Amino acid sequence: MNSSTCPLNQHHPRIGPLRRSLRVLSALLVAACAGPARAEAPAPDWAAEAVWYQIFPERFRNGDPTNDPTRETLEWPVAPPAKWRVSPWTGDWYARDEWERELGSSFFQDGVLDRRYGGDLQGVLDQLDYLADLGVNALYFNPLFASHSLHKYDGDTFHHIDPHFGPDPRGDAALIAREVGGDPKTWRWTAADRLFLRLLAEAHRRGFRVILDGVFNHTGRDFFAFQDLRKNQARSRYRDWFVVQSFDDPQTRRIEFDYQGWWGYKTLPVFAATPDSQDIAAGPKAYIFAATRRWMDPDGDGDPADGIDGWRLDVAPERPAKFWADWNAHVRKLNPHAYTSCEIWTDPARLIADGGFSASMNYFGFAIPVKGFLVDARITATQFARLLDARRGALPGPAAGMMQNLMDSHDTDRLASMIVNAPLAKYSDPEKIDYNTNGISGPPAAYQIRRPNDRERAIQRLVVLFQMTYPGAPMIYYGDEAGMWGGNDPDDRLPMAWANLKFAPQAIDPRGQPRTPDDVNFDPAVFQSYRAAIALRREHPALRRGAFQVLGTFDDQRTLAFLRGSGSEARLVLLNRSEQAQSIALKLPAGIAADFARARTLFTSSGETAAVAVAVAAEALTVQVPALTGVVLAP
């Protein structure tokens, strides 16, 4: 069958509620079929010190307008309107250009996924000082490899940076066209590749670690091997790389070529597995290993210093554990200190152990429980503490100290909009926390598209304080620190709000409802709150490596108290999620009671310490904590 005319196949919801549901199902299958646990992966010591920052490249910064995507370089179901153009970075996100209106009347279905804003590597390079000033020290890039889409989870190659992220798109495209994609001996370094290596060197010089998104489950239809397969059919040297269900019939000249796409989406051909389903096919496996080596040891001298520091692996549960174990062994042969994090939305413990990963994106053990207690206020402090302890305790070896503790990403509502729309969350029980309330097809009528108010910003600061004081490595999605908000895909991918740019107000409601215009410019107060919380973590070893102990849960007061570290290095954290100030009385462990006899307020999420009162009597500590505020005490 020919899928090229189906708009759904062209503009699939690469991320959204369906995708998350399918991932949960695939994770359950992996857990059910996994073999015996493998040896623990080496733990890169630096990962426990990381404060991650996630960059969605097309929307971070346009540093070089001369390399912007063109009308001819997009993947469309039909020819793009003649008036298509790169969208203005500072325009109202919900205002539709003339070419979008030609496609139809729906903001969410007609045009928004075909926008390009021109974000590129030069933009990241220009803003490394901004990231250093924020205080983050580890960067995770969403896919950078060549692709026609804005998200680039449908790669044309895994061994070249997208030409439109570099300074010479036409020259890069010509160079790539002369290669034999599956043969590393024919690979050359494009201008975009070299700019990435320069960016990597500059990031390393400033003390950043850098990891890339590895999408090793599927490709795009313009992936070099799939292009050859479509052209040469059963004669293709790559016929065993993909799951082909039928070829064209040369006798009848009928077009019958069909293949397996990721969860049925024909834009995403899936790599074939071995006949026993225990590994992926030899061809794509060798290619993935070669591409991995290219970015981890670019000059091939055996020294990984000039290469990336690790990987984040997309839809990891959908590949066999043996593949991941072999791949992780390959990664650590290249760099024993490399970090690998798997994407999984359910319990990651088995996948981490069997696949040899360092850690995972911590949706299950961090983001979901935090949303239940601090964002939605729908579970009790006791339930929250129990979920944290159980899910952290199930992790293998040192993984708990290296988990990527995120609250939002390119796959979710932004944190600020989660808070604004907390009343929409649905709960069947405390174990089933509703993590997303909005999807790619557009928000429900009740979903509030607006700037957070002061109360909601206070909750955001409270969440960020917990993120910086909990075991594991905090991860910030680009723009949260600038005050950005937005629902799920596509509204979580607005152009970054920069302090030196003036943005049009957000004055249009995409659903045709009345709306008060909102200021979407960079918010210095939000930035400073993130910067201060990150500095707190980086200045206090107990908050990065100290033991974690819950000292008290106060359900009626919606308050939690926990300890990081021990003795004179201990730090005591109290979180008040209630709408009123709370007086919390704690019985301190004998080992630290004396140290806290003169407890001092080290930090508050509000930035104000005057409202915090601390009294010590015998081995008891009483702390007055303001509403919607987190407090950190030091001996």
C-alpha positions as CSV (number, residue, x, y, z in Angstrom):
1,M,0.0,0.0,0.0
2,N,1.1,3.6,-0.5
3,S,0.9,5.7,2.7
4,S,2.5,8.8,1.3
5,T,-0.9,10.6,0.7
6,C,-2.2,10.1,4.3
7,P,-1.9,13.3,6.3
8,L,-2.0,11.3,9.5
9,N,1.2,9.5,8.5
10,Q,2.9,12.7,7.7
11,H,1.9,14.6,10.9
12,H,1.7,11.9,13.4
13,P,1.3,12.8,17.1
14,R,4.9,11.8,17.8
15,I,4.3,12.7,21.3
16,G,1.0,12.9,23.1
17,P,-1.4,10.9,25.2
18,L,-1.6,8.0,22.7
19,R,2.2,7.7,22.6
20,R,2.4,7.7,26.4
21,S,-0.3,5.0,26.6
22,L,1.5,2.8,24.1
23,R,4.8,3.3,25.9
24,V,3.2,2.1,29.1
25,L,2.0,-1.0,27.3
26,S,5.4,-1.7,25.8
27,A,7.1,-1.2,29.2
28,L,4.8,-3.8,30.7
29,L,5.7,-6.3,28.0
30,V,9.4,-5.7,28.5
31,A,9.0,-6.3,32.2
32,A,7.0,-9.5,31.6
33,C,9.5,-10.9,29.1
34,A,12.8,-9.7,30.5
35,G,15.5,-12.2,31.2
36,P,17.7,-12.4,34.4
37,A,19.1,-9.2,35.6
38,R,22.6,-8.2,34.4
39,A,25.5,-6.8,36.4
40,E,25.1,-3.2,37.5
41,A,26.4,-0.6,35.0
42,P,29.4,1.5,36.1
43,A,28.3,4.7,37.8
44,P,29.8,7.8,36.4
45,D,30.7,9.9,39.4
46,W,29.9,13.2,37.7
47,A,26.3,12.3,37.1
48,A,25.5,12.7,40.8
49,E,26.7,16.3,40.5
50,A,24.6,17.1,37.4
51,V,21.9,19.7,37.1
52,W,20.5,18.9,33.7
53,Y,19.0,21.4,31.1
54,Q,17.0,20.0,28.2
55,I,17.3,21.8,24.9
56,F,14.8,21.4,22.1
57,P,17.1,22.7,19.3
58,E,14.6,24.1,16.8
59,R,13.0,26.3,19.5
60,F,16.0,27.4,21.7
61,R,17.7,30.2,19.8
62,N,18.1,31.3,16.1
63,G,21.8,32.2,16.1
64,D,22.2,32.1,12.3
65,P,19.2,33.2,10.1
66,T,21.1,32.2,6.9
67,N,20.7,28.5,7.6
68,D,16.9,28.6,8.3
69,P,14.8,25.7,6.9
70,T,13.2,26.4,3.5
71,R,9.9,25.4,2.0
72,E,11.6,22.7,-0.1
73,T,13.2,21.0,2.9
74,L,10.0,20.2,4.8
75,E,8.1,16.9,5.0
76,W,4.5,17.6,3.9
77,P,1.6,15.4,2.8
78,V,1.1,17.9,0.0
79,A,3.1,20.8,-1.5
80,P,3.4,23.5,1.1
81,P,1.6,26.7,0.4
82,A,3.6,29.1,-1.7
83,K,3.5,31.7,1.1
84,W,5.1,29.4,3.7
85,R,7.8,31.2,5.6
86,V,9.9,30.8,8.8
87,S,7.7,31.9,11.7
88,P,8.6,35.1,13.6
89,W,10.3,34.1,16.9
90,T,8.6,36.8,18.9
91,G,5.1,36.6,17.5
92,D,2.0,35.6,19.3
93,W,2.2,31.8,19.3
94,Y,-1.6,31.4,18.6
95,A,-1.6,34.0,15.8
96,R,-1.8,32.1,12.5
97,D,0.2,33.1,9.4
98,E,-1.6,33.4,6.1
99,W,-0.1,30.1,4.8
100,E,-1.5,28.3,7.9
101,R,-5.0,29.7,7.3
102,E,-4.8,28.3,3.7
103,L,-4.5,24.8,5.2
104,G,-7.6,25.0,7.4
105,S,-9.3,26.5,10.4
106,S,-7.8,24.5,13.2
107,F,-4.8,25.9,15.1
108,F,-3.8,22.4,16.4
109,Q,-4.4,20.5,13.2
110,D,-3.6,22.8,10.3
111,G,-0.1,24.2,10.2
112,V,1.4,24.5,13.7
113,L,3.4,21.3,13.3
114,D,4.8,22.6,10.0
115,R,6.1,25.8,11.5
116,R,9.9,26.4,11.7
117,Y,11.5,29.0,13.8
118,G,15.1,28.5,12.9
119,G,16.7,27.4,16.1
120,D,20.3,26.1,15.5
121,L,23.6,25.2,17.1
122,Q,25.0,28.7,16.8
123,G,22.1,29.8,18.9
124,V,23.1,27.3,21.6
125,L,26.8,28.3,21.3
126,D,25.9,31.9,21.8
127,Q,24.0,31.1,25.0
128,L,26.4,28.9,26.8
129,D,27.2,31.8,29.2
130,Y,23.5,32.2,29.9
131,L,23.3,28.5,30.9
132,A,26.4,28.8,33.0
133,D,24.9,31.8,34.8
134,L,21.8,29.9,35.4
135,G,23.9,27.3,37.1
136,V,23.2,24.1,35.1
137,N,26.2,22.0,34.2
138,A,24.8,19.2,32.0
139,L,23.0,19.5,28.7
140,Y,20.6,17.0,27.1
141,F,19.8,17.7,23.4
142,N,16.6,16.5,21.8
143,P,17.5,14.9,18.5
144,L,20.1,16.8,16.5
145,F,20.5,14.3,13.6
146,A,19.4,15.1,10.1
147,S,15.6,15.0,9.6
148,H,12.9,16.9,7.8
149,S,10.6,17.3,10.9
150,L,10.9,19.8,13.7
151,H,11.2,17.2,16.4
152,K,13.7,14.9,14.5
153,Y,12.6,11.7,16.0
154,D,12.4,10.4,12.4
155,G,16.0,10.6,11.5
156,D,17.5,10.4,8.0
157,T,20.8,9.4,9.5
158,F,22.4,9.0,12.9
159,H,25.8,10.0,11.9
160,H,25.2,13.6,10.7
161,I,23.9,16.7,12.5
162,D,20.9,18.2,10.6
163,P,22.3,20.6,7.9
164,H,19.9,23.4,9.0
165,F,21.5,23.4,12.4
166,G,24.8,24.3,10.8
167,P,26.3,27.0,8.6
168,D,26.1,25.4,5.1
169,P,22.9,23.4,4.5
170,R,23.3,23.1,0.8
171,G,27.0,22.0,1.0
172,D,26.2,19.5,3.7
173,A,23.3,17.9,1.7
174,A,25.6,17.5,-1.3
175,L,28.3,15.9,0.8
176,I,25.9,13.5,2.5
177,A,24.5,12.5,-0.9
178,R,27.9,11.2,-2.0
179,E,28.2,8.8,0.9
180,V,27.2,5.1,1.2
181,G,25.3,5.6,4.4
182,G,25.9,2.2,5.9
183,D,29.6,2.3,5.2
184,P,31.5,4.3,7.9
185,K,34.6,4.5,5.6
186,T,32.6,6.8,3.3
187,W,31.5,9.2,6.1
188,R,32.8,12.7,6.1
189,W,32.4,15.6,8.6
190,T,29.9,18.2,7.4
191,A,29.9,21.8,8.4
192,A,27.0,21.1,10.8
193,D,29.0,18.2,12.3
194,R,32.0,20.4,12.8
195,L,30.0,23.2,14.4
196,F,28.6,20.6,16.9
197,L,32.1,19.5,17.7
198,R,33.0,23.1,18.3
199,L,30.0,23.5,20.5
200,L,30.9,20.4,22.4
201,A,34.5,21.7,23.0
202,E,33.2,25.0,24.2
203,A,30.7,23.3,26.5
204,H,33.4,21.1,27.9
205,R,35.7,24.1,28.4
206,R,33.0,25.7,30.6
207,G,32.5,22.5,32.6
208,F,29.3,21.2,31.0
209,R,28.6,17.6,30.2
210,V,26.7,16.9,27.0
211,I,24.4,13.9,26.0
212,L,22.5,13.3,22.8
213,D,19.1,11.7,22.1
214,G,19.6,8.3,20.6
215,V,16.5,7.2,18.6
216,F,17.6,3.6,17.8
217,N,14.2,2.0,17.5
218,H,13.0,3.5,14.2
219,T,14.0,6.0,11.5
220,G,12.3,8.4,9.1
221,R,11.3,7.4,5.6
222,D,14.2,9.4,4.2
223,F,16.7,7.4,6.3
224,F,19.4,6.3,3.8
225,A,18.7,2.6,4.2
226,F,15.0,2.9,3.9
227,Q,15.3,5.0,0.8
228,D,17.4,2.3,-0.8
229,L,14.9,-0.3,0.3
230,R,12.0,1.6,-1.3
231,K,13.9,2.0,-4.5
232,N,15.5,-1.4,-4.9
233,Q,12.9,-3.5,-3.0
234,A,13.9,-7.1,-2.6
235,R,17.3,-6.4,-4.2
236,S,18.2,-3.8,-1.6
237,R,21.3,-4.4,0.5
238,Y,19.2,-3.1,3.4
239,R,16.2,-5.5,3.0
240,D,16.9,-7.2,6.4
241,W,17.1,-3.9,8.3
242,F,13.4,-3.3,8.4
243,V,10.2,-5.3,8.9
244,V,9.0,-5.6,5.3
245,Q,5.5,-7.1,4.9
246,S,5.3,-7.0,1.1
247,F,7.2,-5.7,-1.9
248,D,5.9,-4.2,-5.1
249,D,4.9,-6.8,-7.7
250,P,7.1,-6.4,-10.8
251,Q,4.8,-8.6,-12.9
252,T,1.6,-6.6,-12.4
253,R,3.4,-3.3,-11.6
254,R,1.2,-3.0,-8.5
255,I,2.5,-0.9,-5.7
256,E,2.3,-3.3,-2.8
257,F,5.3,-2.3,-0.7
258,D,4.4,-2.3,2.9
259,Y,6.3,-2.4,6.2
260,Q,6.0,-2.0,9.9
261,G,5.8,1.5,11.3
262,W,6.2,2.5,14.9
263,W,2.8,1.8,16.4
264,G,1.4,1.9,12.9
265,Y,2.8,5.3,11.9
266,K,4.3,4.7,8.4
267,T,6.6,7.8,8.8
268,L,8.6,5.8,11.3
269,P,9.9,2.5,9.9
270,V,11.0,0.2,12.7
271,F,14.3,-1.7,12.7
272,A,13.9,-5.4,12.4
273,A,14.7,-7.8,15.3
274,T,16.6,-11.1,15.1
275,P,14.4,-14.2,14.4
276,D,14.4,-15.0,18.1
277,S,13.4,-11.4,19.0
278,Q,16.3,-11.2,21.5
279,D,18.3,-8.6,19.6
280,I,17.9,-6.2,16.7
281,A,19.1,-7.3,13.2
282,A,22.8,-7.3,12.6
283,G,22.8,-4.6,9.9
284,P,21.2,-1.8,12.0
285,K,23.0,-2.9,15.1
286,A,26.4,-2.5,13.4
287,Y,25.3,0.9,12.1
288,I,24.1,2.1,15.5
289,F,27.4,1.0,17.1
290,A,29.4,2.8,14.4
291,A,27.4,6.0,14.8
292,T,27.7,5.7,18.6
293,R,31.5,5.5,18.2
294,R,31.6,8.5,15.8
295,W,30.1,10.9,18.4
296,M,31.9,9.4,21.5
297,D,35.4,9.4,19.9
298,P,35.2,11.8,16.9
299,D,38.9,11.7,16.0
300,G,39.2,8.0,16.5
301,D,42.2,8.1,18.8
302,G,40.7,6.1,21.6
303,D,40.5,9.2,23.9
304,P,36.9,10.1,24.6
305,A,37.7,13.6,25.8
306,D,36.6,15.2,22.5
307,G,33.3,13.2,22.4
308,I,29.9,13.4,24.0
309,D,29.5,12.3,27.6
310,G,26.5,9.9,27.0
311,W,23.1,9.4,25.7
312,R,19.4,9.5,26.4
313,L,17.6,6.6,24.7
314,D,14.2,7.1,23.1
315,V,11.4,4.4,23.6
316,A,14.0,2.2,25.3
317,P,11.5,-0.5,26.4
318,E,10.7,-1.3,22.8
319,R,14.2,-2.8,22.0
320,P,15.4,-6.1,23.5
321,A,17.4,-6.0,26.7
322,K,20.2,-7.9,25.0
323,F,20.6,-5.1,22.5
324,W,20.8,-2.5,25.2
325,A,23.2,-4.6,27.3
326,D,25.6,-5.0,24.3
327,W,25.2,-1.3,23.3
328,N,25.9,-0.1,26.8
329,A,29.0,-2.3,27.0
330,H,30.1,-0.8,23.7
331,V,29.5,2.8,25.1
332,R,31.5,2.1,28.2
333,K,34.3,0.5,26.3
334,L,34.5,3.8,24.4
335,N,34.2,5.9,27.6
336,P,34.1,4.2,31.1
337,H,32.6,7.4,32.5
338,A,29.7,7.7,30.0
339,Y,26.2,8.2,31.3
340,T,23.2,6.5,29.6
341,S,19.6,7.3,30.5
342,C,16.6,5.4,29.2
343,E,13.2,6.9,28.5
344,I,10.5,4.9,30.3
345,W,7.3,6.1,31.9
346,T,6.6,3.1,34.1
347,D,8.9,1.3,36.7
348,P,12.4,1.6,35.2
349,A,14.2,-0.7,37.7
350,R,14.2,-3.9,35.5
351,L,15.1,-2.1,32.3
352,I,18.0,-0.2,34.0
353,A,19.4,-3.4,35.4
354,D,18.9,-5.7,32.3
355,G,19.9,-3.1,29.8
356,G,23.0,-1.8,31.7
357,F,21.8,1.8,31.8
358,S,23.1,4.3,34.3
359,A,19.6,5.6,35.1
360,S,16.4,6.8,33.5
361,M,14.3,9.8,33.0
362,N,12.5,9.7,36.3
363,Y,8.8,10.1,35.4
364,F,7.8,7.2,37.5
365,G,9.7,7.8,40.7
366,F,9.8,11.6,40.7
367,A,7.6,13.6,38.3
368,I,4.4,11.6,38.8
369,P,4.5,11.5,42.7
370,V,5.5,15.2,42.8
371,K,2.6,16.1,40.6
372,G,0.2,14.2,42.9
373,F,1.4,16.0,46.1
374,L,2.9,19.4,45.3
375,V,1.2,20.2,42.0
376,D,-2.3,18.8,42.3
377,A,-2.5,18.4,46.1
378,R,-4.5,15.3,45.6
379,I,-2.5,12.8,47.6
380,T,-1.4,13.1,51.2
381,A,2.1,13.8,52.5
382,T,2.2,10.2,53.8
383,Q,1.2,8.8,50.4
384,F,3.8,11.0,48.7
385,A,6.6,9.9,51.0
386,R,5.7,6.2,50.6
387,L,5.7,6.5,46.8
388,L,9.1,8.3,46.8
389,D,10.7,5.7,49.2
390,A,9.3,2.7,47.4
391,R,10.1,3.8,43.9
392,R,13.6,5.1,44.8
393,G,14.3,1.9,46.9
394,A,13.5,-0.4,44.0
395,L,16.2,1.1,41.8
396,P,19.4,-1.0,41.2
397,G,22.7,-0.1,42.7
398,P,23.7,3.6,42.5
399,A,20.9,4.6,39.9
400,A,18.9,6.5,42.5
401,G,21.6,9.2,42.8
402,M,21.8,9.7,39.0
403,M,18.1,9.6,37.9
404,Q,17.1,12.5,35.8
405,N,14.5,14.2,38.1
406,L,12.4,16.1,35.7
407,M,8.9,17.6,36.0
408,D,8.2,18.3,32.4
409,S,9.6,17.8,28.9
410,H,8.8,17.9,25.2
411,D,6.3,15.1,25.9
412,T,4.3,16.9,28.6
413,D,2.5,20.1,29.7
414,R,5.0,22.6,31.0
415,L,5.3,22.7,34.8
416,A,3.6,26.1,35.1
417,S,0.6,25.0,33.1
418,M,0.3,21.7,35.1
419,I,-0.1,23.9,38.1
420,V,-2.6,26.3,36.5
421,N,-4.7,23.3,35.4
422,A,-4.3,21.1,38.5
423,P,-8.1,21.0,39.0
424,L,-8.5,19.1,35.8
425,A,-6.4,16.1,36.9
426,K,-8.2,12.8,37.3
427,Y,-7.3,10.2,40.0
428,S,-8.7,6.7,40.3
429,D,-6.4,6.0,43.2
430,P,-3.1,7.5,44.6
431,E,-1.1,5.0,42.5
432,K,-2.6,6.4,39.3
433,I,-1.7,10.0,39.2
434,D,-2.9,11.9,36.1
435,Y,0.3,13.3,34.6
436,N,-1.1,15.0,31.6
437,T,-4.3,16.9,31.0
438,N,-3.8,18.2,27.5
439,G,-2.8,16.6,24.2
440,I,-1.7,17.3,20.6
441,S,-5.3,17.5,19.3
442,G,-5.8,20.6,21.4
443,P,-6.8,21.4,25.0
444,P,-10.3,20.7,26.3
445,A,-12.5,23.7,26.8
446,A,-11.8,23.8,30.5
447,Y,-8.0,23.9,30.0
448,Q,-6.7,27.4,31.0
449,I,-4.2,28.9,28.5
450,R,-2.8,31.8,30.6
451,R,0.1,33.2,32.5
452,P,0.4,31.7,36.1
453,N,-0.7,34.0,38.9
454,D,1.4,34.7,42.1
455,R,-0.1,31.7,44.0
456,E,0.8,29.3,41.1
457,R,4.3,30.7,40.8
458,A,4.7,30.0,44.5
459,I,3.8,26.4,43.9
460,Q,6.3,26.3,41.0
461,R,9.1,27.6,43.3
462,L,8.1,25.0,45.9
463,V,8.4,22.2,43.3
464,V,11.8,23.5,42.1
465,L,13.1,23.6,45.7
466,F,12.1,19.9,46.1
467,Q,13.7,19.1,42.8
468,M,17.0,20.6,44.0
469,T,16.9,18.9,47.4
470,Y,15.9,15.3,46.5
471,P,18.3,12.5,45.6
472,G,19.0,12.3,41.9
473,A,20.0,14.8,39.3
474,P,17.4,17.6,38.7
475,M,16.5,18.3,35.0
476,I,15.0,21.6,33.8
477,Y,13.1,21.9,30.5
478,Y,14.3,24.9,28.5
479,G,12.4,28.0,29.2
480,D,10.8,27.0,32.5
481,E,13.4,29.2,34.2
482,A,12.3,32.1,31.9
483,G,8.7,31.8,33.1
484,M,7.4,30.0,30.1
485,W,4.1,28.0,30.2
486,G,2.1,25.9,27.8
487,G,0.1,22.7,27.4
488,N,1.3,19.5,25.9
489,D,2.6,19.1,22.3
490,P,2.7,21.5,20.5
491,D,2.2,24.2,23.2
492,D,5.2,22.9,25.1
493,R,7.6,23.9,22.3
494,L,7.2,27.6,22.0
495,P,10.3,29.6,21.0
496,M,12.5,30.4,24.0
497,A,11.7,33.6,25.8
498,W,14.9,35.6,25.8
499,A,15.5,38.6,28.0
500,N,16.9,40.7,25.1
501,L,13.9,40.0,22.8
502,K,10.5,41.8,23.0
503,F,7.6,39.4,22.4
504,A,4.1,40.2,21.2
505,P,1.5,39.4,23.9
506,Q,-0.4,36.2,23.8
507,A,-3.8,37.6,22.9
508,I,-5.5,34.9,20.8
509,D,-7.3,31.8,22.2
510,P,-7.0,28.9,19.7
511,R,-10.4,27.6,20.6
512,G,-12.2,30.9,19.7
513,Q,-12.9,31.8,23.4
514,P,-12.5,35.3,24.9
515,R,-9.1,35.9,26.3
516,T,-7.2,38.5,28.3
517,P,-3.8,39.2,26.6
518,D,-0.8,37.8,28.5
519,D,2.7,39.1,28.7
520,V,5.0,36.2,27.6
521,N,8.4,38.0,28.0
522,F,11.3,36.7,30.0
523,D,10.4,36.7,33.7
524,P,13.5,37.8,35.7
525,A,11.8,36.9,39.0
526,V,11.2,33.3,37.9
527,F,14.8,33.1,36.6
528,Q,16.3,34.3,39.8
529,S,14.3,31.8,41.8
530,Y,15.6,28.9,39.6
531,R,19.1,30.3,39.8
532,A,19.0,30.5,43.6
533,A,17.6,27.0,44.0
534,I,20.3,25.6,41.7
535,A,23.0,27.4,43.6
536,L,21.7,26.0,46.8
537,R,22.1,22.5,45.5
538,R,25.5,23.0,44.1
539,E,26.8,24.7,47.2
540,H,25.8,22.0,49.7
541,P,27.1,18.4,49.2
542,A,24.5,17.0,51.5
543,L,21.8,18.0,48.9
544,R,23.6,16.1,46.1
545,R,25.0,13.1,47.9
546,G,23.6,13.0,51.4
547,A,21.3,10.2,52.7
548,F,17.6,10.9,52.5
549,Q,15.3,10.4,55.5
550,V,11.7,11.4,55.9
551,L,11.4,12.9,59.4
552,G,7.6,13.5,59.4
553,T,4.5,13.6,57.3
554,F,1.7,15.9,58.5
555,D,-1.3,15.1,56.4
556,D,-3.7,17.5,58.0
557,Q,-1.2,20.3,57.4
558,R,-0.2,19.1,54.0
559,T,3.5,19.3,55.1
560,L,6.5,17.0,54.7
561,A,9.9,17.2,56.5
562,F,13.0,15.3,55.4
563,L,16.7,15.3,56.1
564,R,19.6,15.2,53.7
565,G,23.0,14.1,55.0
566,S,24.0,13.7,58.7
567,G,25.7,15.5,61.5
568,S,26.9,19.1,61.1
569,E,26.6,18.7,57.3
570,A,22.9,17.8,57.5
571,R,20.2,19.9,55.8
572,L,16.6,19.8,57.0
573,V,13.9,20.5,54.4
574,L,10.2,21.3,55.1
575,L,7.6,21.6,52.4
576,N,4.3,23.3,53.1
577,R,1.8,22.6,50.3
578,S,-1.2,24.1,52.3
579,E,-2.7,27.5,51.7
580,Q,-1.9,28.6,55.3
581,A,1.2,29.0,57.4
582,Q,1.9,25.8,59.4
583,S,3.7,25.3,62.7
584,I,5.5,21.9,62.4
585,A,6.9,20.2,65.5
586,L,9.6,17.6,64.8
587,K,11.3,15.1,67.0
588,L,14.9,15.1,65.8
589,P,17.1,12.0,65.6
590,A,19.5,11.8,68.4
591,G,22.5,12.1,66.1
592,I,21.6,15.5,64.9
593,A,19.6,17.1,67.7
594,A,22.6,18.8,69.2
595,D,23.7,20.1,65.8
596,F,20.3,21.7,65.2
597,A,20.2,23.3,68.7
598,R,21.0,26.6,66.9
599,A,19.3,25.8,63.6
600,R,19.3,28.6,61.0
601,T,17.2,29.3,58.0
602,L,19.4,28.7,55.0
603,F,16.9,29.1,52.2
604,T,13.2,29.5,51.4
605,S,11.4,29.0,48.1
606,S,9.8,32.4,48.5
607,G,13.2,34.1,49.0
608,E,12.1,35.5,52.3
609,T,13.3,34.2,55.6
610,A,11.7,36.6,58.0
611,A,8.5,34.7,58.2
612,V,10.2,31.5,59.2
613,A,10.4,31.0,63.0
614,V,12.6,28.2,64.5
615,A,12.4,27.1,68.1
616,V,14.4,24.3,69.7
617,A,13.5,22.6,73.0
618,A,15.3,19.4,74.2
619,E,15.4,17.3,71.0
620,A,12.3,18.8,69.5
621,L,12.3,21.4,66.7
622,T,9.3,23.7,65.9
623,V,9.3,25.5,62.6
624,Q,6.8,28.1,61.4
625,V,6.6,27.6,57.6
626,P,4.7,30.1,55.5
627,A,1.9,28.9,53.1
628,L,3.1,27.3,49.8
629,T,6.7,27.6,50.8
630,G,9.7,25.3,51.2
631,V,12.3,25.9,53.9
632,V,15.9,24.6,54.2
633,L,17.5,24.7,57.7
634,A,21.2,24.2,58.5
635,P,22.8,23.4,61.9
